[in-house]
Amino acid sequence: MSSSTTHERFRLRSLDELRAAIETLGLDLKAEEDVSRLAQPVRVAAGKIPNSMGIQPMEGCDATPDGAPDELTFRRYTRFGDGGAGLLWFEACAVVPEGRANPRQLWLHRENRDAFARLLDKSRTAAAKSMGKDHRPFCVLQLTHSGRYSRPENTPAPLIAHHDPILDADRGIPPDYPVVTDDYLETLEDKYVEAARLAFEAGFDAVDIKACHRYLINELLASRAREGDYGGSYENRTRLLKNVIGKISAELGGEKIVTCRLGIHDAHPYPYGWGMDSDDPTAANMEEPGRLVGELREMGLPLINITMGNPYFNPHVNRPYDTPIEGTNIPDENPLAGVARLVALTQEIQKSAPDIAVVGSGYSWLRNLWPNVAAANIRDGAMRIVGLGRQAFAYPGFAKEIIRTGKLALRHTCVTCSACTQIMRDGGSSGCVPFDKDVYGPIYREGRRAAADYVRAQAQRCRDCFDPLCRDGCPAGVDIPGFITAAAEGDVERSYNILRERNLLPETCAYVCASEVQCEGACIEKTYSRNPVPIREIQRYVAREARRRGLAGLSCAPGTGRRIAVIGAGPAGFACAARLLQLGHNVEVFDLQSELGGVAATSIPGGRLQTADFAGEANAALGPHIGDRLVFHAGQGLTDTRDLDAFAAQFDAVFLGLGLSRTATLTETRPKGVEDAIAFLQRSKRQGVRVPDRVAVLGGGNTAMDAATQAVAHGAKDVYLVYRRSFGEMPAWPSEREEALANGVHFLMLTMPVEYVIDQNGKLKGVVIARTALNEPDESGRRRPEIVPGSKSILEVDMALEAIGQRLPPGIEQLLPGVELTGNRLVEIDPNGATSRKGVYAGGDLVNGGATVVQAVAEGMRAAEAIDQFLKGKHERAIPSPYEGEG
């Protein structure tokens, strides 16, 4: 039997079933068949809202770092404009940077005002195109300060109006945490006025002074225990809100429309809540909210948007749902009872101020029946406009559909799964995961994989094997069960320390490692359930969290006074330098590029590794030592005028961590339109590239896959990946191949590029290709491809990207006197990383031919430890040297 105190999922298939449920629960809620009144306009001051449906200010968390609307923001509001709603209530926009609820919340200031104007123009243009030139939605910009929930960077930085024992405990705020001062609040009044000025300059019809959901102004409304001018009495608690509204009207003109999204019932016990009864601390009391609305009406507000609750603490109060966010308990309330409370209290406010247009909230849970309930509530004077938030995320075109068909299809409604809220909690950009899955599905999954609750649950699946196979799969030999077990126990510091014992770049490796063929590929759970422990995701979380907590700085042994040169600032060079610092030595790093990272950081696409992430991890580790024991010489390295002899004469030891800068080519010279794939990837990541419609990528490794997917991403219609062996013999990792296939890359297997076809101007016209057959294995262990006679043809393309191998540049021998090379023109080393020249060590691409980042890190750390032993006179090289002039 249903009850108002029992949570139920939505199962109502008709108005009759809805009415029966209302009767069973004893609720005062109406619904009517005819929803045409939702298409009727609403007068607001001297203006008109085209219909009685509005978009609520659901935050997308997708602004640029400086607060301007980004690509997804423009997409969202263009879709809202196209959807036909008469009221577009633009989402929360911070008035000061410290008041942002997350690093990607909108923040309006003079430098980005024009971006907001463009956003508004695109929304109105889309509306006119969709609904007719006379349709002009009424556009409100919400101005806010997040107060208790401020998080302008990646760490919470609350600005609280008063201490609340319940909410303080929920957020871990200590009793001695300072409350925001009266001076700050007085200054803030002028910040709101300036933001309002900019909003009107951008073209908004109105501004909203947000006073809900326990953000700063709303919390002040409940600050009974606060001392000073903004706390204690009702007059003081409402002072900031009324002062801001009054100053905007006084300074910008009374004709400027100011509104308020007002929380009228916190559902938070008295005396800490607002709109609560002093005799029954959990019951609603509209005396103060009603009084405030009356005062706001006298101040000239023609429009008020009503909401309730605290989405951070009791989200079911303002957004009844079927499914809560992860880790949240199911409330002891039927969602229909929650809808009825929202309607009843909103109606109380509307009837107390009939000349104000009240926007009602909380309808999305009703699915396709919300128009019927909303129409009845407008008829009965419970509100003038229905506002939809989650519904707008799920299906922005709801208003147009209702206007044109008189109903709303069930498939076009929000399923109240809370995924849009979950994305925000997990730090991603918000939208509808089920119905806008191509955009928000990946964001949701990425956020979940980085969330503490998910990570701990996954870590607890580890069997903590005594002789772990996963460790065998890790080139660095990390104690994987050790760091996973610590993560499962919530001990991030211990987990991170275990990771860094064998891998000094754990965060970077967690982005780029081929875990499916390394640690996770060897996990015994993969055998048992085909679902290995997500080692890479757990490692990424631990490393990022450790950096966020300030745990990533290297601790160093007492100084030895010995100086080592590290030539090459890629992963191998970084790891070697970092380990040498830990051992107490002084290190000078040289790289011809201007920053740390090498080829890995500059060429791996941003979807897998952002250059800033590598730099962030590197700077967190090395930053405290720069200028002390560590010096980075950007733009310097091995040159014709400074060879290895010069470095060996200045330093006690040298580590070579050079990349393979020379790419193999199909022909002796490259025609116009043929490019090195790595150079293409570096340009793509640094500044973006333009590509023609048809592109050939030559090769079958990870670089080839990256080049192919980036060519697609930059607009190529057809990308052909030409590989001379079979699919199963491709050296690219499975995940890389799958991504290329998913992006529509055409795989031409058993196909060998032979030569290029060029026009009279030397520009590429195509690639001559030939079919191959596989014969006996060659020295690589793979079957040798041989051209099938008579099978040549021309693949017509306008661009070709070569990814057919890398090598050391010609003449490198002259720059590395005394260093022996292998038959494959790589630097020869012994098991400890020592080259044939005394005091010179090497690791990374120039010794392994271009393997994984984690292998490069392992080789750099191993070489550093060998250098330490060499400097102590304890290490002998395993490679004899013919060089007589050793330094």
LODRENMI-806314 format. One record per residue (C-alpha): residue in one letter; x negated, y, z negated. Coordinates in pm, whole numbers, padded with zeros to 5 digits, always signed. Example, Ala and Ser with C-alpha at 12.3 -4.5 7.8 and 13.67 -1.06 7.14 Angstrom:
2
A-01230-00450-00780/S-01367-00106-00714/
! end
This chain:
887
M+00000+00000+00000/S-00139+00340+00097/S-00203+00597-00175/S-00339+00950-00183/T-00636+00829-00392/T-00739+00549-00153/H-00956+00624+00148/E-00824+00491+00478/R-00943+00508+00836/F-00721+00671+01095/R-00476+00414+01234/L-00179+00629+01337/R-00062+00565+01692/S+00241+00793+01711/L+00418+01084+01547/D+00658+00837+01389/E+00369+00653+01223/L+00225+00985+01106/R+00557+01090+00955/A+00590+00754+00784/A+00243+00788+00634/I+00322+01141+00512/E+00638+01012+00344/T+00457+00716+00187/L+00190+00942+00039/G+00445+01200-00073/L+00273+01484+00115/D+00416+01815+00232/L+00303+01808+00593/K+00505+01874+00909/A+00464+01781+01275/E+00665+01864+01586/E+00687+01727+01938/D+00655+02054+02127/V+00301+02193+02115/S+00358+02474+02365/R+00329+02739+02094/L-00047+02660+02084/A-00070+02826+02427/Q+00081+03151+02297/P-00147+03456+02254/V-00223+03615+01918/R-00260+03988+01855/V-00568+04092+01656/A-00608+04465+01589/A-00597+04633+01930/G-00696+04315+02111/K-00541+03985+02210/I-00655+03627+02170/P-00535+03441+02485/N-00400+03139+02295/S-00367+03005+01943/M-00661+02762+01958/G-01014+02839+01843/I-01362+02689+01838/Q-01498+02676+01485/P-01861+02773+01408/M-02015+02424+01404/E-02393+02468+01397/G-02600+02311+01673/C-02943+02357+01510/D-03099+02407+01851/A-03232+02764+01847/T-03586+02853+01946/P-03839+02903+01665/D-03774+03278+01676/G-03399+03225+01638/A-03282+03281+01995/P-03032+03048+02162/D-03207+02763+02341/E-03109+02542+02633/L-02867+02328+02431/T-02710+02639+02275/F-02635+02777+02620/R-02500+02439+02729/R-02271+02415+02428/Y-02114+02760+02455/T-02079+02741+02830/R-01879+02423+02777/F-01676+02592+02502/G-01595+02881+02735/D-01498+02641+03012/G-01278+02451+02764/G-01016+02724+02746/A-00992+02803+02374/G-00874+03158+02307/L-01109+03211+02012/L-01481+03136+02024/W-01621+03164+01672/F-01994+03149+01735/E-02192+02954+01480/A-02385+03068+01173/C-02660+03314+01261/A-02908+03412+00990/V-02961+03781+00915/V-03309+03726+00768/P-03562+03451+00848/E-03574+03321+00492/G-03198+03270+00506/R-03207+03008+00784/A-03061+02671+00686/N-03312+02495+00908/P-03602+02593+01134/R-03375+02584+01440/Q-03082+02785+01311/L-02990+03096+01507/W-03139+03419+01369/L-03047+03751+01528/H-03301+04033+01540/R-03393+04315+01774/E-03640+04108+01981/N-03384+03841+02077/R-03064+04045+02099/D-03059+04022+02478/A-03067+03642+02461/F-02746+03654+02255/A-02596+03889+02515/R-02677+03638+02788/L-02525+03357+02582/L-02206+03557+02541/D-02194+03649+02910/K-02234+03287+03021/S-01956+03178+02785/R-01714+03442+02914/T-01807+03376+03276/A-01739+03005+03230/A-01405+03086+03065/A-01292+03310+03350/K-01398+03058+03611/S-01212+02779+03434/M-00898+02956+03314/G-00862+03253+03549/K-01008+03602+03559/D-00757+03735+03306/H-00862+03483+03042/R-01107+03652+02807/P-01176+03460+02485/F-01212+03660+02165/C-01573+03611+02052/V-01690+03633+01692/L-02049+03597+01574/Q-02090+03452+01225/L-02360+03620+01013/T-02502+03430+00720/H-02763+03376+00454/S-02798+03010+00354/G-02896+03083-00004/R-02913+02759-00200/Y-02945+02564+00124/S-03217+02775+00288/R-03482+02576+00472/P-03655+02812+00716/E-03944+02571+00760/N-03944+02195+00712/T-03932+02223+00333/P-03631+02346+00132/A-03679+02700+00001/P-03358+02772-00192/L-03252+03122-00288/I-02992+03061-00557/A-02740+03310-00695/H-02706+03126-01025/H-02791+02795-01186/D-02536+02519-01143/P-02611+02201-01339/I-02436+01983-01082/L-02575+02131-00762/D-02917+02196-00918/A-02945+01827-01004/D-02830+01730-00654/R-03108+01939-00497/G-03379+01884-00758/I-03386+02250-00864/P-03548+02287-01210/P-03385+02490-01490/D-03656+02757-01477/Y-03623+02813-01101/P-03576+03189-01039/V-03243+03326-00923/V-03236+03582-00646/T-03268+03937-00782/D-03020+04223-00761/D-03279+04426-00570/Y-03301+04153-00306/L-02922+04139-00274/E-02895+04517-00242/T-03157+04514+00034/L-02975+04226+00199/E-02665+04443+00245/D-02854+04654+00496/K-02983+04343+00674/Y-02624+04236+00737/V-02542+04579+00872/E-02839+04571+01111/A-02745+04221+01232/A-02386+04338+01288/R-02515+04635+01486/L-02714+04402+01712/A-02416+04167+01752/F-02193+04450+01872/E-02469+04575+02102/A-02482+04223+02248/G-02110+04248+02322/F-01934+04041+02055/D-01576+04138+01975/A-01623+04089+01602/V-01868+03976+01337/D-01794+03730+01058/I-01953+03774+00715/K-01975+03409+00615/A-01854+03343+00260/C-01804+02970+00244/H-01965+02629+00204/R-02174+02739-00093/Y-02406+02962+00105/L-02529+03275-00069/I-02224+03504-00055/N-01990+03215-00138/E-02206+03112-00433/L-02197+03468-00563/L-01818+03445-00573/A-01861+03177-00840/S-02151+03342-01027/R-01969+03390-01356/A-02284+03316-01555/R-02501+03556-01355/E-02610+03883-01515/G-02641+04216-01338/D-02445+04395-01068/Y-02364+04084-00865/G-02243+03846-01135/G-02005+03799-01424/S-01687+03994-01351/Y-01470+03945-01045/E-01567+04293-00924/N-01936+04208-00945/R-01904+03863-00790/T-01726+04001-00484/R-01954+04306-00461/L-02196+04181-00193/L-01922+04066+00044/K-01720+04387+00010/N-02026+04612+00021/V-02145+04452+00344/I-01804+04486+00508/G-01766+04843+00386/K-02111+04946+00507/I-02055+04793+00852/S-01733+04992+00893/A-01889+05310+00755/E-02208+05295+00961/L-02086+05135+01283/G-01734+05273+01298/G-01397+05161+01173/E-01298+05036+01517/K-01556+04758+01491/I-01380+04438+01391/V-01519+04258+01088/T-01388+03916+00988/C-01469+03659+00725/R-01486+03281+00720/L-01383+03245+00360/G-01401+02942+00138/I-01101+02958-00095/H-01145+02636-00294/D-01484+02483-00372/A-01340+02165-00527/H-01625+02219-00771/P-01552+02232-01143/Y-01484+02562-01317/P-01677+02775-01418/Y-01923+02689-01139/G-01669+02676-00860/W-01461+02937-00678/G-01086+02908-00641/M-01076+02675-00942/D-00844+02668-01242/S-00995+02754-01580/D-00743+02531-01760/D-00786+02237-01522/P-01144+02272-01391/T-01085+02036-01096/A-00760+02193-00974/A-00724+02470-00718/N-00623+02819-00825/M-00565+03081-00557/E-00546+03381-00790/E-00895+03517-00717/P-00915+03409-00350/G-00570+03559-00292/R-00674+03883-00460/L-00988+03897-00246/V-00794+03841+00076/G-00562+04125-00021/E-00860+04355-00076/L-01014+04250+00254/R-00683+04330+00426/E-00692+04677+00273/M-01046+04716+00405/G-00912+04656+00756/L-00989+04288+00826/P-00732+04169+01081/L-00858+03809+01099/I-00975+03560+00836/N-01093+03204+00890/I-01007+02978+00596/T-01205+02676+00483/M-01287+02488+00163/G-01540+02262-00005/N-01914+02222+00031/P-02035+02012+00325/Y-02362+01943+00142/F-02191+01806-00169/N-01826+01714-00104/P-01788+01719+00276/H-01456+01532+00274/V-01290+01842+00127/N-01340+02055+00438/R-01387+01774+00692/P-01178+01464+00616/Y-01348+01174+00791/D-01336+00803+00861/T-01708+00743+00802/P-01943+00942+00575/I-02305+01021+00643/E-02560+00761+00534/G-02601+00726+00160/T-02275+00905+00077/N-01997+00734-00114/I-01649+00693+00026/P-01430+00951-00155/D-01137+00849-00372/E-00897+01033-00146/N-00688+00952+00157/P-00805+01177+00444/L-00444+01264+00517/A-00413+01400+00162/G-00722+01610+00234/V-00561+01751+00549/A-00246+01830+00350/R-00449+02021+00087/L-00624+02226+00355/V-00290+02311+00513/A-00114+02395+00185/L-00383+02626+00047/T-00429+02796+00384/Q-00055+02853+00400/E-00063+03009+00053/I-00322+03260+00177/Q-00138+03329+00504/K+00194+03394+00332/S+00028+03628+00084/A-00111+03833+00373/P+00130+03787+00668/D-00018+04075+00869/I-00360+03901+00884/A-00422+03636+01150/V-00540+03333+00952/V-00739+03057+01120/G-00675+02711+00973/S-00930+02430+00946/G-00958+02055+00892/Y-00747+01913+01175/S-00990+01688+01362/W-00920+01376+01153/L-00566+01368+01300/R-00704+01272+01643/N-00452+01334+01923/L-00179+01420+01671/W-00346+01738+01545/P-00174+01957+01808/N+00163+01843+01672/V+00070+01926+01313/A-00094+02254+01414/A+00211+02362+01613/A+00438+02292+01316/N+00209+02486+01081/I+00205+02788+01311/R+00585+02765+01332/D+00611+02754+00952/G+00369+03043+00897/A+00092+02830+00748/M-00156+02995+00987/R-00166+03183+01316/I-00454+03001+01489/V-00582+02645+01466/G-00959+02612+01454/L-01140+02299+01573/G-01504+02218+01504/R-01580+01847+01538/Q-01306+01820+01800/A-01483+02087+02004/F-01810+01895+01987/A-01636+01576+02100/Y-01428+01728+02381/P-01472+02100+02450/G-01185+02097+02702/F-00910+02025+02448/A-00741+02366+02481/K-00723+02355+02861/E-00579+02005+02848/I-00311+02101+02595/I-00216+02415+02790/R-00187+02226+03119/T-00037+01894+03005/G+00132+01967+02672/K-00065+01697+02492/L-00411+01568+02416/A-00535+01222+02517/L-00651+01000+02231/R-00977+00934+02415/H-01047+01308+02412/T-01058+01342+02035/C-01318+01333+01760/V-01349+00997+01582/T-01472+01165+01258/C-01775+00939+01237/S-01991+01212+01072/A-02272+01153+01324/C-02283+01524+01413/T-02344+01600+01046/Q-02592+01313+01014/I-02805+01465+01291/M-02829+01790+01096/R-02925+01609+00776/D-03193+01422+00969/G-03337+01742+01115/G-03209+01719+01473/S-02993+01927+01703/S-02626+01858+01648/G-02352+01750+01886/C-02114+01462+01950/V-02301+01134+01950/P-02020+00904+02078/F-01889+01127+02360/D-02200+01327+02454/K-02425+01027+02412/D-02678+01097+02686/V-02781+01420+02513/Y-02724+01344+02146/G-02767+00968+02127/P-03147+00986+02150/I-03154+01277+01903/Y-02942+01079+01657/R-03160+00769+01685/E-03481+00966+01647/G-03348+01142+01340/R-03232+00819+01177/R-03571+00659+01234/A-03736+00946+01050/A-03493+00952+00757/A-03607+00837+00413/D-03310+00606+00352/Y-03354+00433+00687/V-03730+00398+00644/R-03702+00246+00297/A-03434+00002+00411/Q-03644-00109+00707/A-03960-00131+00498/Q-03782-00362+00255/R-03747-00615+00537/C-04124-00677+00534/R-04210-01027+00409/D-04544-00905+00267/C-04727-01199+00422/F-05044-01316+00245/D-05231-01359+00575/P-05041-01112+00795/L-05029-01155+01170/C-04931-00790+01211/R-05272-00683+01083/D-05437-00901+01346/G-05243-00707+01609/C-05376-00371+01489/P-05704-00263+01653/A-05789-00068+01338/G-05712-00358+01105/V-05476-00150+00885/D-05338-00325+00577/I-04987-00315+00720/P-04803-00509+00446/G-04974-00286+00190/F-04859+00045+00333/I-04515-00095+00422/T-04457-00225+00069/A-04557+00110-00080/A-04315+00284+00159/A-04037+00045+00055/E-04097+00151-00305/G-04080+00519-00206/D-04448+00578-00287/V-04547+00792+00011/E-04885+00893-00131/R-05000+00536-00191/S-04864+00425+00146/Y-05050+00708+00322/N-05375+00638+00143/I-05360+00273+00249/L-05301+00380+00608/R-05595+00619+00612/E-05839+00366+00478/R-05858+00226+00833/N-05691+00491+01049/L-05767+00861+01011/L-05504+00961+01270/P-05201+00763+01150/E-04942+01020+01261/T-05076+01057+01614/C-05110+00681+01651/A-04753+00637+01534/Y-04643+00843+01833/V-04853+00676+02101/C-04944+00323+01989/A-04815+00028+02187/S-04666-00124+01874/E-04454-00370+02069/V-04769-00548+02190/Q-04978-00480+01883/C-04859-00485+01521/E-04485-00526+01586/G-04554-00773+01862/A-04729-00994+01607/C-04477-00941+01324/I-04336-01275+01212/E-03988-01120+01190/K-03996-01094+01569/T-04009-01473+01580/Y-03739-01523+01320/S-03487-01262+01434/R-03627-01092+01746/N-03611-00780+01530/P-03960-00698+01398/V-04011-00455+01114/P-04037-00110+01282/I-04394-00057+01168/R-04461+00240+01394/E-04149+00427+01276/I-04239+00368+00912/Q-04596+00482+00976/R-04473+00795+01149/Y-04245+00880+00858/V-04515+00822+00598/A-04773+01029+00785/R-04538+01319+00856/E-04406+01322+00503/A-04759+01311+00362/R-04855+01608+00577/R-04542+01794+00469/R-04630+01732+00104/G-04987+01852+00148/L-05144+01508+00106/A-05332+01501+00437/G-05644+01697+00343/L-05962+01490+00338/S-06152+01447+00013/C-06529+01444+00059/A-06824+01294-00125/P-07101+01525-00254/G-07299+01680+00028/T-07595+01492+00173/G-07735+01783+00373/R-07754+01567+00689/R-07620+01712+01016/I-07447+01508+01285/A-07331+01625+01628/V-07004+01484+01759/I-06971+01540+02133/G-06610+01510+02239/A-06308+01613+02026/G-06066+01340+02128/P-05937+01072+01888/A-06273+00889+01867/G-06466+01210+01804/F-06209+01332+01552/A-06214+01003+01360/C-06592+00992+01355/A-06616+01351+01235/A-06353+01300+00967/R-06514+00986+00831/L-06858+01151+00827/L-06710+01438+00626/Q-06564+01190+00379/L-06911+01039+00342/G-07059+01378+00255/H-07231+01478+00579/N-07215+01805+00772/V-07058+01774+01116/E-07056+01994+01424/V-06805+01902+01693/F-06861+02002+02056/D-06603+01990+02333/L-06581+02158+02671/Q-06210+02217+02604/S-06085+02491+02374/E-05910+02270+02120/L-05916+01933+01948/G-05740+01636+02103/G-05917+01545+02422/V-05734+01382+02709/A-05484+01213+02477/A-05346+01536+02333/T-05347+01725+02662/S-05210+01464+02901/I-04975+01229+02712/P-04627+01370+02787/G-04463+01578+02518/G-04183+01326+02482/R-04437+01091+02320/L-04696+01329+02176/Q-04666+01702+02130/T-05003+01875+02136/A-04888+02065+01826/D-04837+01737+01638/F-05193+01626+01703/A-05321+01971+01612/G-05106+01972+01298/E-05243+01641+01178/A-05600+01735+01268/N-05581+02074+01101/A-05418+01931+00789/A-05705+01685+00754/L-05999+01900+00860/G-05876+02252+00789/P-06009+02277+00433/H-06360+02196+00557/I-06384+02419+00866/G-06663+02669+00825/D-06804+02477+00531/R-06912+02130+00631/L-06738+02132+00968/V-06798+02355+01270/F-06606+02324+01597/H-06784+02456+01907/A-06508+02505+02165/G-06620+02523+02527/Q-06955+02358+02455/G-07081+02010+02526/L-07317+01814+02749/T-07427+02023+03046/D-07716+02039+03291/T-07882+02289+03059/R-07809+02105+02735/D-07848+01731+02762/L-07866+01464+02494/D-08232+01542+02423/A-08132+01892+02313/F-07870+01759+02070/A-08098+01486+01936/A-08365+01747+01861/Q-08124+01954+01650/F-07928+01689+01463/D-07999+01385+01247/A-07763+01172+01459/V-07530+01210+01756/F-07192+01053+01832/L-07067+01042+02191/G-06689+01052+02221/L-06658+01177+02577/G-06355+01106+02789/L-06369+00953+03135/S-06347+01271+03338/R-06396+01116+03680/T-06087+00956+03835/A-06123+00689+04100/T-05994+00796+04442/L-05840+00606+04729/T-06044+00795+04987/E-06370+00987+04975/T-06191+01322+04978/R-05840+01408+04863/P-05606+01565+05121/K-05379+01853+05024/G-05095+01704+04824/V-05304+01433+04657/E-05392+01488+04294/D-05555+01315+04001/A-05267+01185+03783/I-05429+01302+03460/A-05479+01654+03596/F-05112+01649+03701/L-05005+01540+03351/Q-05218+01810+03190/R-05065+02079+03412/S-04719+01940+03343/K-04767+01951+02969/R-04940+02287+02962/Q-04726+02495+03195/G-04484+02281+03392/V-04518+02183+03756/R-04322+02190+04080/V-04298+01866+04270/P-04154+01778+04611/D-03867+01538+04667/R-04080+01234+04750/V-04380+01136+04540/A-04606+00829+04540/V-04793+00724+04228/L-05082+00486+04287/G-05159+00250+03999/G-04996+00030+03737/G-05129+00152+03402/N-04986+00382+03139/T-05117+00691+03315/A-04932+00587+03629/M-04609+00537+03432/D-04644+00875+03263/A-04712+01047+03595/A-04411+00879+03755/T-04167+00970+03477/Q-04296+01327+03466/A-04254+01360+03842/V-03891+01257+03797/A-03851+01497+03504/H-03977+01782+03720/G-03728+01725+03997/A-03856+01459+04236/K-03568+01272+04397/D-03766+00959+04484/V-04081+00846+04305/Y-04257+00533+04435/L-04498+00350+04209/V-04738+00153+04429/Y-04913-00140+04260/R-05113-00414+04428/R-05037-00696+04184/S-04716-00837+04036/F-04494-00676+03774/G-04610-00918+03505/E-04975-00831+03565/M-04932-00457+03529/P-05155-00324+03250/A-04892-00067+03144/W-04716-00138+02817/P-04366-00286+02838/S-04204+00025+02687/E-04376+00245+02944/R-04257+00027+03232/E-03904+00022+03094/E-03896+00400+03063/A-04009+00442+03422/L-03745+00198+03544/A-03477+00369+03335/N-03573+00700+03497/G-03518+00559+03843/V-03879+00511+03954/H-03903+00275+04253/F-04155-00003+04184/L-04335-00129+04495/M-04497-00447+04366/L-04755-00652+04556/T-04823-00342+04760/M-05167-00193+04818/P-05234+00169+04917/V-05483+00171+05203/E-05527+00530+05323/Y-05350+00862+05362/V-05170+01007+05661/I-05220+01381+05705/D-05090+01645+05946/Q-05294+01881+06158/N-05337+02116+05861/G-05484+01845+05640/K-05167+01814+05432/L-05036+01480+05313/K-04757+01323+05518/G-04760+00970+05379/V-04950+00672+05240/V-05042+00370+05447/I-04942+00069+05240/A-04976-00307+05294/R-04815-00608+05132/T-05042-00830+04926/A-05056-01194+04819/L-05224-01310+04499/N-05505-01561+04518/E-05760-01690+04264/P-05835-01480+03953/D-06112-01219+03968/E-06346-01108+03687/S-06053-00942+03505/G-05879-01278+03473/R-05590-01164+03693/R-05516-01310+04033/R-05691-01121+04310/P-05463-00934+04556/E-05538-00972+04925/I-05369-00785+05208/V-05120-00982+05416/P-05225-00945+05780/G-04994-00733+05993/S-04801-00595+05695/K-04910-00233+05703/S-04651+00046+05708/I-04628+00413+05620/L-04458+00536+05305/E-04358+00893+05383/V-04422+01119+05084/D-04518+01481+05024/M-04730+01419+04715/A-04947+01137+04586/L-05080+01100+04231/E-05383+00876+04185/A-05396+00667+03869/I-05625+00389+03989/G-05888+00405+03718/Q-06130+00640+03547/R-06503+00641+03505/L-06795+00848+03387/P-06894+01115+03637/P-07186+01064+03875/G-07514+01187+03733/I-07416+01119+03372/E-07743+00927+03334/Q-07935+01253+03359/L-07733+01399+03072/L-07772+01088+02854/P-08142+00995+02871/G-08213+00672+02689/V-07849+00557+02685/E-07793+00235+02880/L-07478+00185+03084/T-07295-00140+03155/G-07231-00281+03500/N-06893-00104+03493/R-07067+00228+03428/L-06957+00251+03065/V-07184+00322+02770/E-07324+00004+02622/I-07298-00026+02244/D-07359-00289+01979/P-07079-00411+01744/N-07135-00107+01520/G-07120+00152+01795/A-07497+00206+01833/T-07623+00283+02183/S-07963+00187+02316/R-08103+00518+02192/K-08196+00543+01826/G-07963+00769+01629/V-07706+00790+01908/Y-07367+00620+01871/A-07057+00610+02086/G-06690+00514+02087/G-06363+00570+02268/D-06294+00578+02640/L-06658+00593+02752/V-06725+00253+02590/N-06386+00076+02627/G-06279+00212+02965/G-05969+00385+02832/A-05784+00173+02577/T-05547+00283+02300/V-05574+00586+02073/V-05586+00361+01767/Q-05878+00166+01914/A-06061+00491+01978/V-05998+00594+01616/A-06123+00259+01490/E-06439+00288+01702/G-06503+00642+01580/M-06467+00542+01214/R-06684+00233+01263/A-06956+00442+01426/A-06942+00698+01144/E-07004+00428+00887/A-07293+00293+01095/I-07437+00644+01121/D-07417+00676+00743/Q-07608+00352+00704/F-07860+00461+00969/L-07925+00785+00782/K-07983+00582+00468/G-08228+00362+00659/K-08004+00056+00633/H-07884+00006+00991/E-08074-00157+01274/R-07951-00143+01632/A-07845-00461+01802/I-07937-00320+02144/P-08312-00299+02224/S-08410+00030+02386/P-08657+00074+02672/Y-08660+00449+02606/E-08992+00574+02480/G-08890+00927+02395/E-08631+00844+02133/G-08527+01126+01909/
! end
